[in-house]
Amino acid sequence: MTTYFIPLFTLPAIVVEPGHYLTRAGERVLVERVSSRHDFYCTGRYISSGTAERWHKTGRIMATSETPNDIVKRL
């Protein structure tokens, strides 16, 4: 494991099961596969566009910063 993931160790796990979630920007996403490891293999898509995306179990798409596409809660 690289030091890139260290900032994620203290954050709570948000993506714990498949389902609908909301991003920081207010976009709805459908998570189809989850991972409990420290990787970015929670996979799904944005409902509005169908675009595929990967998240960490904390909801982040990047380990070192927040983005509008981070998942913040389950719907």
mmCIF file of the N, C-alpha and C atoms, coordinates in Angstrom:
data_MODEL
# 
_entry.id   MODEL 
# 
loop_
_atom_site.group_PDB 
_atom_site.id 
_atom_site.type_symbol 
_atom_site.label_atom_id 
_atom_site.label_alt_id 
_atom_site.label_comp_id 
_atom_site.label_asym_id 
_atom_site.label_entity_id 
_atom_site.label_seq_id 
_atom_site.pdbx_PDB_ins_code 
_atom_site.Cartn_x 
_atom_site.Cartn_y 
_atom_site.Cartn_z 
_atom_site.occupancy 
_atom_site.B_iso_or_equiv 
_atom_site.pdbx_formal_charge 
_atom_site.auth_seq_id 
_atom_site.auth_comp_id 
_atom_site.auth_asym_id 
_atom_site.auth_atom_id 
_atom_site.pdbx_PDB_model_num 
ATOM 1   N N  . MET A 1 1  ? 0.839   -1.171 0.000   1.00 0.00 ? 1  MET A N  1 
ATOM 2   C CA . MET A 1 1  ? 0.000   0.000  0.000   1.00 0.00 ? 1  MET A CA 1 
ATOM 3   C C  . MET A 1 1  ? 0.889   1.241  0.000   1.00 0.00 ? 1  MET A C  1 
ATOM 4   N N  . THR A 1 2  ? 0.479   2.239  -0.757  1.00 0.00 ? 2  THR A N  1 
ATOM 5   C CA . THR A 1 2  ? 1.268   3.463  -0.833  1.00 0.00 ? 2  THR A CA 1 
ATOM 6   C C  . THR A 1 2  ? 0.777   4.494  0.179   1.00 0.00 ? 2  THR A C  1 
ATOM 7   N N  . THR A 1 3  ? 1.580   5.515  0.394   1.00 0.00 ? 3  THR A N  1 
ATOM 8   C CA . THR A 1 3  ? 1.197   6.587  1.310   1.00 0.00 ? 3  THR A CA 1 
ATOM 9   C C  . THR A 1 3  ? 0.051   7.425  0.755   1.00 0.00 ? 3  THR A C  1 
ATOM 10  N N  . TYR A 1 4  ? -0.275  7.284  -0.514  1.00 0.00 ? 4  TYR A N  1 
ATOM 11  C CA . TYR A 1 4  ? -1.380  8.009  -1.147  1.00 0.00 ? 4  TYR A CA 1 
ATOM 12  C C  . TYR A 1 4  ? -2.692  7.769  -0.401  1.00 0.00 ? 4  TYR A C  1 
ATOM 13  N N  . PHE A 1 5  ? -2.902  6.578  0.141   1.00 0.00 ? 5  PHE A N  1 
ATOM 14  C CA . PHE A 1 5  ? -4.152  6.226  0.800   1.00 0.00 ? 5  PHE A CA 1 
ATOM 15  C C  . PHE A 1 5  ? -4.226  6.649  2.272   1.00 0.00 ? 5  PHE A C  1 
ATOM 16  N N  . ILE A 1 6  ? -3.145  7.080  2.869   1.00 0.00 ? 6  ILE A N  1 
ATOM 17  C CA . ILE A 1 6  ? -3.121  7.407  4.299   1.00 0.00 ? 6  ILE A CA 1 
ATOM 18  C C  . ILE A 1 6  ? -4.199  8.422  4.700   1.00 0.00 ? 6  ILE A C  1 
ATOM 19  N N  . PRO A 1 7  ? -4.469  9.489  3.933   1.00 0.00 ? 7  PRO A N  1 
ATOM 20  C CA . PRO A 1 7  ? -5.522  10.425 4.352   1.00 0.00 ? 7  PRO A CA 1 
ATOM 21  C C  . PRO A 1 7  ? -6.907  9.778  4.472   1.00 0.00 ? 7  PRO A C  1 
ATOM 22  N N  . LEU A 1 8  ? -7.138  8.656  3.826   1.00 0.00 ? 8  LEU A N  1 
ATOM 23  C CA . LEU A 1 8  ? -8.443  8.005  3.848   1.00 0.00 ? 8  LEU A CA 1 
ATOM 24  C C  . LEU A 1 8  ? -8.661  7.121  5.079   1.00 0.00 ? 8  LEU A C  1 
ATOM 25  N N  . PHE A 1 9  ? -7.597  6.767  5.789   1.00 0.00 ? 9  PHE A N  1 
ATOM 26  C CA . PHE A 1 9  ? -7.705  5.845  6.918   1.00 0.00 ? 9  PHE A CA 1 
ATOM 27  C C  . PHE A 1 9  ? -8.562  6.370  8.056   1.00 0.00 ? 9  PHE A C  1 
ATOM 28  N N  . THR A 1 10 ? -8.614  7.675  8.236   1.00 0.00 ? 10 THR A N  1 
ATOM 29  C CA . THR A 1 10 ? -9.362  8.240  9.361   1.00 0.00 ? 10 THR A CA 1 
ATOM 30  C C  . THR A 1 10 ? -10.789 8.634  9.005   1.00 0.00 ? 10 THR A C  1 
ATOM 31  N N  . LEU A 1 11 ? -11.162 8.548  7.744   1.00 0.00 ? 11 LEU A N  1 
ATOM 32  C CA . LEU A 1 11 ? -12.512 8.926  7.320   1.00 0.00 ? 11 LEU A CA 1 
ATOM 33  C C  . LEU A 1 11 ? -13.485 7.749  7.483   1.00 0.00 ? 11 LEU A C  1 
ATOM 34  N N  . PRO A 1 12 ? -14.748 8.032  7.785   1.00 0.00 ? 12 PRO A N  1 
ATOM 35  C CA . PRO A 1 12 ? -15.723 6.944  7.919   1.00 0.00 ? 12 PRO A CA 1 
ATOM 36  C C  . PRO A 1 12 ? -16.080 6.335  6.570   1.00 0.00 ? 12 PRO A C  1 
ATOM 37  N N  . ALA A 1 13 ? -16.438 5.069  6.572   1.00 0.00 ? 13 ALA A N  1 
ATOM 38  C CA . ALA A 1 13 ? -16.897 4.393  5.358   1.00 0.00 ? 13 ALA A CA 1 
ATOM 39  C C  . ALA A 1 13 ? -18.336 4.811  5.083   1.00 0.00 ? 13 ALA A C  1 
ATOM 40  N N  . ILE A 1 14 ? -18.589 5.333  3.916   1.00 0.00 ? 14 ILE A N  1 
ATOM 41  C CA . ILE A 1 14 ? -19.926 5.766  3.510   1.00 0.00 ? 14 ILE A CA 1 
ATOM 42  C C  . ILE A 1 14 ? -20.532 4.758  2.541   1.00 0.00 ? 14 ILE A C  1 
ATOM 43  N N  . VAL A 1 15 ? -19.719 4.264  1.618   1.00 0.00 ? 15 VAL A N  1 
ATOM 44  C CA . VAL A 1 15 ? -20.195 3.327  0.602   1.00 0.00 ? 15 VAL A CA 1 
ATOM 45  C C  . VAL A 1 15 ? -19.990 1.911  1.138   1.00 0.00 ? 15 VAL A C  1 
ATOM 46  N N  . VAL A 1 16 ? -21.029 1.367  1.754   1.00 0.00 ? 16 VAL A N  1 
ATOM 47  C CA . VAL A 1 16 ? -20.911 0.059  2.407   1.00 0.00 ? 16 VAL A CA 1 
ATOM 48  C C  . VAL A 1 16 ? -21.742 -1.033 1.736   1.00 0.00 ? 16 VAL A C  1 
ATOM 49  N N  . GLU A 1 17 ? -22.635 -0.631 0.824   1.00 0.00 ? 17 GLU A N  1 
ATOM 50  C CA . GLU A 1 17 ? -23.425 -1.604 0.076   1.00 0.00 ? 17 GLU A CA 1 
ATOM 51  C C  . GLU A 1 17 ? -23.916 -0.961 -1.210  1.00 0.00 ? 17 GLU A C  1 
ATOM 52  N N  . PRO A 1 18 ? -24.256 -1.772 -2.206  1.00 0.00 ? 18 PRO A N  1 
ATOM 53  C CA . PRO A 1 18 ? -24.782 -1.219 -3.451  1.00 0.00 ? 18 PRO A CA 1 
ATOM 54  C C  . PRO A 1 18 ? -26.055 -0.419 -3.184  1.00 0.00 ? 18 PRO A C  1 
ATOM 55  N N  . GLY A 1 19 ? -26.288 0.566  -4.022  1.00 0.00 ? 19 GLY A N  1 
ATOM 56  C CA . GLY A 1 19 ? -27.498 1.371  -3.894  1.00 0.00 ? 19 GLY A CA 1 
ATOM 57  C C  . GLY A 1 19 ? -27.312 2.775  -4.421  1.00 0.00 ? 19 GLY A C  1 
ATOM 58  N N  . HIS A 1 20 ? -28.293 3.622  -4.144  1.00 0.00 ? 20 HIS A N  1 
ATOM 59  C CA . HIS A 1 20 ? -28.277 5.009  -4.591  1.00 0.00 ? 20 HIS A CA 1 
ATOM 60  C C  . HIS A 1 20 ? -27.649 5.906  -3.526  1.00 0.00 ? 20 HIS A C  1 
ATOM 61  N N  . TYR A 1 21 ? -26.784 6.804  -4.002  1.00 0.00 ? 21 TYR A N  1 
ATOM 62  C CA . TYR A 1 21 ? -26.080 7.729  -3.133  1.00 0.00 ? 21 TYR A CA 1 
ATOM 63  C C  . TYR A 1 21 ? -26.137 9.129  -3.733  1.00 0.00 ? 21 TYR A C  1 
ATOM 64  N N  . LEU A 1 22 ? -25.732 10.119 -2.933  1.00 0.00 ? 22 LEU A N  1 
ATOM 65  C CA . LEU A 1 22 ? -25.712 11.511 -3.362  1.00 0.00 ? 22 LEU A CA 1 
ATOM 66  C C  . LEU A 1 22 ? -24.288 12.041 -3.280  1.00 0.00 ? 22 LEU A C  1 
ATOM 67  N N  . THR A 1 23 ? -23.878 12.801 -4.308  1.00 0.00 ? 23 THR A N  1 
ATOM 68  C CA . THR A 1 23 ? -22.541 13.394 -4.306  1.00 0.00 ? 23 THR A CA 1 
ATOM 69  C C  . THR A 1 23 ? -22.563 14.757 -3.628  1.00 0.00 ? 23 THR A C  1 
ATOM 70  N N  . ARG A 1 24 ? -21.389 15.272 -3.366  1.00 0.00 ? 24 ARG A N  1 
ATOM 71  C CA . ARG A 1 24 ? -21.239 16.594 -2.758  1.00 0.00 ? 24 ARG A CA 1 
ATOM 72  C C  . ARG A 1 24 ? -21.909 17.666 -3.622  1.00 0.00 ? 24 ARG A C  1 
ATOM 73  N N  . ALA A 1 25 ? -21.940 17.490 -4.932  1.00 0.00 ? 25 ALA A N  1 
ATOM 74  C CA . ALA A 1 25 ? -22.549 18.459 -5.851  1.00 0.00 ? 25 ALA A CA 1 
ATOM 75  C C  . ALA A 1 25 ? -24.059 18.255 -5.990  1.00 0.00 ? 25 ALA A C  1 
ATOM 76  N N  . GLY A 1 26 ? -24.609 17.241 -5.315  1.00 0.00 ? 26 GLY A N  1 
ATOM 77  C CA . GLY A 1 26 ? -26.043 16.994 -5.380  1.00 0.00 ? 26 GLY A CA 1 
ATOM 78  C C  . GLY A 1 26 ? -26.479 16.037 -6.475  1.00 0.00 ? 26 GLY A C  1 
ATOM 79  N N  . GLU A 1 27 ? -25.524 15.405 -7.126  1.00 0.00 ? 27 GLU A N  1 
ATOM 80  C CA . GLU A 1 27 ? -25.841 14.455 -8.191  1.00 0.00 ? 27 GLU A CA 1 
ATOM 81  C C  . GLU A 1 27 ? -26.128 13.070 -7.594  1.00 0.00 ? 27 GLU A C  1 
ATOM 82  N N  . ARG A 1 28 ? -27.115 12.403 -8.150  1.00 0.00 ? 28 ARG A N  1 
ATOM 83  C CA . ARG A 1 28 ? -27.439 11.041 -7.713  1.00 0.00 ? 28 ARG A CA 1 
ATOM 84  C C  . ARG A 1 28 ? -26.579 10.044 -8.481  1.00 0.00 ? 28 ARG A C  1 
ATOM 85  N N  . VAL A 1 29 ? -26.076 9.041  -7.760  1.00 0.00 ? 29 VAL A N  1 
ATOM 86  C CA . VAL A 1 29 ? -25.283 7.980  -8.379  1.00 0.00 ? 29 VAL A CA 1 
ATOM 87  C C  . VAL A 1 29 ? -25.808 6.628  -7.931  1.00 0.00 ? 29 VAL A C  1 
ATOM 88  N N  . LEU A 1 30 ? -25.582 5.630  -8.764  1.00 0.00 ? 30 LEU A N  1 
ATOM 89  C CA . LEU A 1 30 ? -25.927 4.256  -8.427  1.00 0.00 ? 30 LEU A CA 1 
ATOM 90  C C  . LEU A 1 30 ? -24.632 3.477  -8.278  1.00 0.00 ? 30 LEU A C  1 
ATOM 91  N N  . VAL A 1 31 ? -24.344 3.027  -7.064  1.00 0.00 ? 31 VAL A N  1 
ATOM 92  C CA . VAL A 1 31 ? -23.166 2.200  -6.813  1.00 0.00 ? 31 VAL A CA 1 
ATOM 93  C C  . VAL A 1 31 ? -23.591 0.745  -7.007  1.00 0.00 ? 31 VAL A C  1 
ATOM 94  N N  . GLU A 1 32 ? -22.899 0.056  -7.898  1.00 0.00 ? 32 GLU A N  1 
ATOM 95  C CA . GLU A 1 32 ? -23.265 -1.312 -8.257  1.00 0.00 ? 32 GLU A CA 1 
ATOM 96  C C  . GLU A 1 32 ? -22.364 -2.361 -7.600  1.00 0.00 ? 32 GLU A C  1 
ATOM 97  N N  . ARG A 1 33 ? -21.151 -1.972 -7.231  1.00 0.00 ? 33 ARG A N  1 
ATOM 98  C CA . ARG A 1 33 ? -20.193 -2.903 -6.616  1.00 0.00 ? 33 ARG A CA 1 
ATOM 99  C C  . ARG A 1 33 ? -19.430 -2.152 -5.539  1.00 0.00 ? 33 ARG A C  1 
ATOM 100 N N  . VAL A 1 34 ? -19.250 -2.774 -4.390  1.00 0.00 ? 34 VAL A N  1 
ATOM 101 C CA . VAL A 1 34 ? -18.519 -2.131 -3.296  1.00 0.00 ? 34 VAL A CA 1 
ATOM 102 C C  . VAL A 1 34 ? -17.251 -2.908 -2.954  1.00 0.00 ? 34 VAL A C  1 
ATOM 103 N N  . SER A 1 35 ? -16.345 -2.225 -2.294  1.00 0.00 ? 35 SER A N  1 
ATOM 104 C CA . SER A 1 35 ? -15.106 -2.834 -1.834  1.00 0.00 ? 35 SER A CA 1 
ATOM 105 C C  . SER A 1 35 ? -14.845 -2.349 -0.414  1.00 0.00 ? 35 SER A C  1 
ATOM 106 N N  . SER A 1 36 ? -14.480 -3.245 0.473   1.00 0.00 ? 36 SER A N  1 
ATOM 107 C CA . SER A 1 36 ? -14.160 -2.860 1.852   1.00 0.00 ? 36 SER A CA 1 
ATOM 108 C C  . SER A 1 36 ? -12.669 -2.583 2.032   1.00 0.00 ? 36 SER A C  1 
ATOM 109 N N  . ARG A 1 37 ? -11.901 -2.765 0.984   1.00 0.00 ? 37 ARG A N  1 
ATOM 110 C CA . ARG A 1 37 ? -10.457 -2.524 1.038   1.00 0.00 ? 37 ARG A CA 1 
ATOM 111 C C  . ARG A 1 37 ? -10.145 -1.056 0.803   1.00 0.00 ? 37 ARG A C  1 
ATOM 112 N N  . HIS A 1 38 ? -8.900  -0.668 1.017   1.00 0.00 ? 38 HIS A N  1 
ATOM 113 C CA . HIS A 1 38 ? -8.475  0.703  0.732   1.00 0.00 ? 38 HIS A CA 1 
ATOM 114 C C  . HIS A 1 38 ? -8.043  0.804  -0.725  1.00 0.00 ? 38 HIS A C  1 
ATOM 115 N N  . ASP A 1 39 ? -9.032  0.719  -1.605  1.00 0.00 ? 39 ASP A N  1 
ATOM 116 C CA . ASP A 1 39 ? -8.823  0.868  -3.034  1.00 0.00 ? 39 ASP A CA 1 
ATOM 117 C C  . ASP A 1 39 ? -9.985  1.684  -3.585  1.00 0.00 ? 39 ASP A C  1 
ATOM 118 N N  . PHE A 1 40 ? -9.986  1.922  -4.856  1.00 0.00 ? 40 PHE A N  1 
ATOM 119 C CA . PHE A 1 40 ? -11.054 2.695  -5.484  1.00 0.00 ? 40 PHE A CA 1 
ATOM 120 C C  . PHE A 1 40 ? -11.923 1.784  -6.344  1.00 0.00 ? 40 PHE A C  1 
ATOM 121 N N  . TYR A 1 41 ? -12.401 0.697  -5.749  1.00 0.00 ? 41 TYR A N  1 
ATOM 122 C CA . TYR A 1 41 ? -13.197 -0.270 -6.491  1.00 0.00 ? 41 TYR A CA 1 
ATOM 123 C C  . TYR A 1 41 ? -14.648 -0.337 -6.050  1.00 0.00 ? 41 TYR A C  1 
ATOM 124 N N  . CYS A 1 42 ? -15.165 0.768  -5.493  1.00 0.00 ? 42 CYS A N  1 
ATOM 125 C CA . CYS A 1 42 ? -16.612 0.917  -5.371  1.00 0.00 ? 42 CYS A CA 1 
ATOM 126 C C  . CYS A 1 42 ? -17.017 1.524  -6.711  1.00 0.00 ? 42 CYS A C  1 
ATOM 127 N N  . THR A 1 43 ? -17.694 0.766  -7.537  1.00 0.00 ? 43 THR A N  1 
ATOM 128 C CA . THR A 1 43 ? -17.962 1.205  -8.900  1.00 0.00 ? 43 THR A CA 1 
ATOM 129 C C  . THR A 1 43 ? -19.447 1.433  -9.121  1.00 0.00 ? 43 THR A C  1 
ATOM 130 N N  . GLY A 1 44 ? -19.720 2.354  -10.016 1.00 0.00 ? 44 GLY A N  1 
ATOM 131 C CA . GLY A 1 44 ? -21.101 2.671  -10.341 1.00 0.00 ? 44 GLY A CA 1 
ATOM 132 C C  . GLY A 1 44 ? -21.164 3.695  -11.441 1.00 0.00 ? 44 GLY A C  1 
ATOM 133 N N  . ARG A 1 45 ? -22.288 4.444  -11.457 1.00 0.00 ? 45 ARG A N  1 
ATOM 134 C CA . ARG A 1 45 ? -22.483 5.421  -12.532 1.00 0.00 ? 45 ARG A CA 1 
ATOM 135 C C  . ARG A 1 45 ? -23.346 6.580  -12.051 1.00 0.00 ? 45 ARG A C  1 
ATOM 136 N N  . TYR A 1 46 ? -23.206 7.689  -12.750 1.00 0.00 ? 46 TYR A N  1 
ATOM 137 C CA . TYR A 1 46 ? -24.031 8.857  -12.491 1.00 0.00 ? 46 TYR A CA 1 
ATOM 138 C C  . TYR A 1 46 ? -25.383 8.631  -13.162 1.00 0.00 ? 46 TYR A C  1 
ATOM 139 N N  . ILE A 1 47 ? -26.457 8.861  -12.432 1.00 0.00 ? 47 ILE A N  1 
ATOM 140 C CA . ILE A 1 47 ? -27.794 8.618  -12.961 1.00 0.00 ? 47 ILE A CA 1 
ATOM 141 C C  . ILE A 1 47 ? -28.090 9.515  -14.160 1.00 0.00 ? 47 ILE A C  1 
ATOM 142 N N  . SER A 1 48 ? -27.710 10.777 -14.105 1.00 0.00 ? 48 SER A N  1 
ATOM 143 C CA . SER A 1 48 ? -28.051 11.734 -15.161 1.00 0.00 ? 48 SER A CA 1 
ATOM 144 C C  . SER A 1 48 ? -27.384 11.444 -16.503 1.00 0.00 ? 48 SER A C  1 
ATOM 145 N N  . SER A 1 49 ? -26.165 10.940 -16.468 1.00 0.00 ? 49 SER A N  1 
ATOM 146 C CA . SER A 1 49 ? -25.418 10.756 -17.718 1.00 0.00 ? 49 SER A CA 1 
ATOM 147 C C  . SER A 1 49 ? -25.076 9.309  -18.030 1.00 0.00 ? 49 SER A C  1 
ATOM 148 N N  . GLY A 1 50 ? -25.118 8.447  -17.029 1.00 0.00 ? 50 GLY A N  1 
ATOM 149 C CA . GLY A 1 50 ? -24.705 7.064  -17.235 1.00 0.00 ? 50 GLY A CA 1 
ATOM 150 C C  . GLY A 1 50 ? -23.197 6.874  -17.225 1.00 0.00 ? 50 GLY A C  1 
ATOM 151 N N  . THR A 1 51 ? -22.461 7.936  -16.953 1.00 0.00 ? 51 THR A N  1 
ATOM 152 C CA . THR A 1 51 ? -21.004 7.881  -16.931 1.00 0.00 ? 51 THR A CA 1 
ATOM 153 C C  . THR A 1 51 ? -20.523 7.030  -15.763 1.00 0.00 ? 51 THR A C  1 
ATOM 154 N N  . ALA A 1 52 ? -19.584 6.130  -16.046 1.00 0.00 ? 52 ALA A N  1 
ATOM 155 C CA . ALA A 1 52 ? -19.025 5.255  -15.015 1.00 0.00 ? 52 ALA A CA 1 
ATOM 156 C C  . ALA A 1 52 ? -18.059 6.030  -14.123 1.00 0.00 ? 52 ALA A C  1 
ATOM 157 N N  . GLU A 1 53 ? -17.977 5.603  -12.852 1.00 0.00 ? 53 GLU A N  1 
ATOM 158 C CA . GLU A 1 53 ? -17.061 6.230  -11.898 1.00 0.00 ? 53 GLU A CA 1 
ATOM 159 C C  . GLU A 1 53 ? -16.613 5.192  -10.875 1.00 0.00 ? 53 GLU A C  1 
ATOM 160 N N  . ARG A 1 54 ? -15.489 5.477  -10.211 1.00 0.00 ? 54 ARG A N  1 
ATOM 161 C CA . ARG A 1 54 ? -14.968 4.644  -9.120  1.00 0.00 ? 54 ARG A CA 1 
ATOM 162 C C  . ARG A 1 54 ? -14.788 5.508  -7.884  1.00 0.00 ? 54 ARG A C  1 
ATOM 163 N N  . TRP A 1 55 ? -15.137 4.955  -6.723  1.00 0.00 ? 55 TRP A N  1 
ATOM 164 C CA . TRP A 1 55 ? -14.983 5.655  -5.459  1.00 0.00 ? 55 TRP A CA 1 
ATOM 165 C C  . TRP A 1 55 ? -14.276 4.759  -4.455  1.00 0.00 ? 55 TRP A C  1 
ATOM 166 N N  . HIS A 1 56 ? -13.688 5.385  -3.470  1.00 0.00 ? 56 HIS A N  1 
ATOM 167 C CA . HIS A 1 56 ? -13.169 4.698  -2.294  1.00 0.00 ? 56 HIS A CA 1 
ATOM 168 C C  . HIS A 1 56 ? -14.363 4.478  -1.364  1.00 0.00 ? 56 HIS A C  1 
ATOM 169 N N  . LYS A 1 57 ? -14.277 3.562  -0.426  1.00 0.00 ? 57 LYS A N  1 
ATOM 170 C CA . LYS A 1 57 ? -15.394 3.307  0.493   1.00 0.00 ? 57 LYS A CA 1 
ATOM 171 C C  . LYS A 1 57 ? -15.758 4.531  1.335   1.00 0.00 ? 57 LYS A C  1 
ATOM 172 N N  . THR A 1 58 ? -14.859 5.510  1.420   1.00 0.00 ? 58 THR A N  1 
ATOM 173 C CA . THR A 1 58 ? -15.149 6.756  2.125   1.00 0.00 ? 58 THR A CA 1 
ATOM 174 C C  . THR A 1 58 ? -15.959 7.718  1.261   1.00 0.00 ? 58 THR A C  1 
ATOM 175 N N  . GLY A 1 59 ? -16.189 7.363  0.008   1.00 0.00 ? 59 GLY A N  1 
ATOM 176 C CA . GLY A 1 59 ? -16.927 8.207  -0.913  1.00 0.00 ? 59 GLY A CA 1 
ATOM 177 C C  . GLY A 1 59 ? -16.055 9.091  -1.783  1.00 0.00 ? 59 GLY A C  1 
ATOM 178 N N  . ARG A 1 60 ? -14.779 9.129  -1.511  1.00 0.00 ? 60 ARG A N  1 
ATOM 179 C CA . ARG A 1 60 ? -13.878 9.998  -2.270  1.00 0.00 ? 60 ARG A CA 1 
ATOM 180 C C  . ARG A 1 60 ? -13.496 9.367  -3.613  1.00 0.00 ? 60 ARG A C  1 
ATOM 181 N N  . ILE A 1 61 ? -13.235 10.243 -4.597  1.00 0.00 ? 61 ILE A N  1 
ATOM 182 C CA . ILE A 1 61 ? -12.679 9.753  -5.858  1.00 0.00 ? 61 ILE A CA 1 
ATOM 183 C C  . ILE A 1 61 ? -11.185 10.047 -5.949  1.00 0.00 ? 61 ILE A C  1 
ATOM 184 N N  . MET A 1 62 ? -10.688 10.862 -5.000  1.00 0.00 ? 62 MET A N  1 
ATOM 185 C CA . MET A 1 62 ? -9.256  11.138 -4.881  1.00 0.00 ? 62 MET A CA 1 
ATOM 186 C C  . MET A 1 62 ? -8.878  11.040 -3.409  1.00 0.00 ? 62 MET A C  1 
ATOM 187 N N  . ALA A 1 63 ? -7.722  10.521 -3.116  1.00 0.00 ? 63 ALA A N  1 
ATOM 188 C CA . ALA A 1 63 ? -7.322  10.326 -1.723  1.00 0.00 ? 63 ALA A CA 1 
ATOM 189 C C  . ALA A 1 63 ? -6.893  11.622 -1.035  1.00 0.00 ? 63 ALA A C  1 
ATOM 190 N N  . THR A 1 64 ? -6.354  12.547 -1.788  1.00 0.00 ? 64 THR A N  1 
ATOM 191 C CA . THR A 1 64 ? -5.737  13.717 -1.160  1.00 0.00 ? 64 THR A CA 1 
ATOM 192 C C  . THR A 1 64 ? -6.580  14.981 -1.145  1.00 0.00 ? 64 THR A C  1 
ATOM 193 N N  . SER A 1 65 ? -7.767  14.951 -1.742  1.00 0.00 ? 65 SER A N  1 
ATOM 194 C CA . SER A 1 65 ? -8.598  16.158 -1.744  1.00 0.00 ? 65 SER A CA 1 
ATOM 195 C C  . SER A 1 65 ? -10.072 15.824 -1.973  1.00 0.00 ? 65 SER A C  1 
ATOM 196 N N  . GLU A 1 66 ? -10.932 16.759 -1.558  1.00 0.00 ? 66 GLU A N  1 
ATOM 197 C CA . GLU A 1 66 ? -12.361 16.615 -1.793  1.00 0.00 ? 66 GLU A CA 1 
ATOM 198 C C  . GLU A 1 66 ? -12.695 17.117 -3.192  1.00 0.00 ? 66 GLU A C  1 
ATOM 199 N N  . THR A 1 67 ? -13.721 16.510 -3.803  1.00 0.00 ? 67 THR A N  1 
ATOM 200 C CA . THR A 1 67 ? -14.191 16.964 -5.109  1.00 0.00 ? 67 THR A CA 1 
ATOM 201 C C  . THR A 1 67 ? -15.719 17.007 -5.096  1.00 0.00 ? 67 THR A C  1 
ATOM 202 N N  . PRO A 1 68 ? -16.335 17.703 -6.043  1.00 0.00 ? 68 PRO A N  1 
ATOM 203 C CA . PRO A 1 68 ? -17.793 17.728 -6.133  1.00 0.00 ? 68 PRO A CA 1 
ATOM 204 C C  . PRO A 1 68 ? -18.395 16.343 -6.409  1.00 0.00 ? 68 PRO A C  1 
ATOM 205 N N  . ASN A 1 69 ? -17.607 15.425 -6.947  1.00 0.00 ? 69 ASN A N  1 
ATOM 206 C CA . ASN A 1 69 ? -18.108 14.092 -7.290  1.00 0.00 ? 69 ASN A CA 1 
ATOM 207 C C  . ASN A 1 69 ? -17.968 13.077 -6.182  1.00 0.00 ? 69 ASN A C  1 
ATOM 208 N N  . ASP A 1 70 ? -17.473 13.477 -5.016  1.00 0.00 ? 70 ASP A N  1 
ATOM 209 C CA . ASP A 1 70 ? -17.380 12.570 -3.871  1.00 0.00 ? 70 ASP A CA 1 
ATOM 210 C C  . ASP A 1 70 ? -18.777 12.230 -3.358  1.00 0.00 ? 70 ASP A C  1 
ATOM 211 N N  . ILE A 1 71 ? -18.976 10.990 -2.981  1.00 0.00 ? 71 ILE A N  1 
ATOM 212 C CA . ILE A 1 71 ? -20.229 10.573 -2.372  1.00 0.00 ? 71 ILE A CA 1 
ATOM 213 C C  . ILE A 1 71 ? -20.249 11.052 -0.912  1.00 0.00 ? 71 ILE A C  1 
ATOM 214 N N  . VAL A 1 72 ? -21.374 11.646 -0.510  1.00 0.00 ? 72 VAL A N  1 
ATOM 215 C CA . VAL A 1 72 ? -21.478 12.148 0.861   1.00 0.00 ? 72 VAL A CA 1 
ATOM 216 C C  . VAL A 1 72 ? -22.543 11.449 1.696   1.00 0.00 ? 72 VAL A C  1 
ATOM 217 N N  . LYS A 1 73 ? -23.541 10.807 1.051   1.00 0.00 ? 73 LYS A N  1 
ATOM 218 C CA . LYS A 1 73 ? -24.546 10.080 1.823   1.00 0.00 ? 73 LYS A CA 1 
ATOM 219 C C  . LYS A 1 73 ? -25.328 9.109  0.961   1.00 0.00 ? 73 LYS A C  1 
ATOM 220 N N  . ARG A 1 74 ? -25.948 8.164  1.644   1.00 0.00 ? 74 ARG A N  1 
ATOM 221 C CA . ARG A 1 74 ? -26.802 7.188  0.971   1.00 0.00 ? 74 ARG A CA 1 
ATOM 222 C C  . ARG A 1 74 ? -28.211 7.731  0.906   1.00 0.00 ? 74 ARG A C  1 
ATOM 223 N N  . LEU A 1 75 ? -28.894 7.433  -0.171  1.00 0.00 ? 75 LEU A N  1 
ATOM 224 C CA . LEU A 1 75 ? -30.293 7.866  -0.322  1.00 0.00 ? 75 LEU A CA 1 
ATOM 225 C C  . LEU A 1 75 ? -31.233 6.751  0.080   1.00 0.00 ? 75 LEU A C  1 
# 
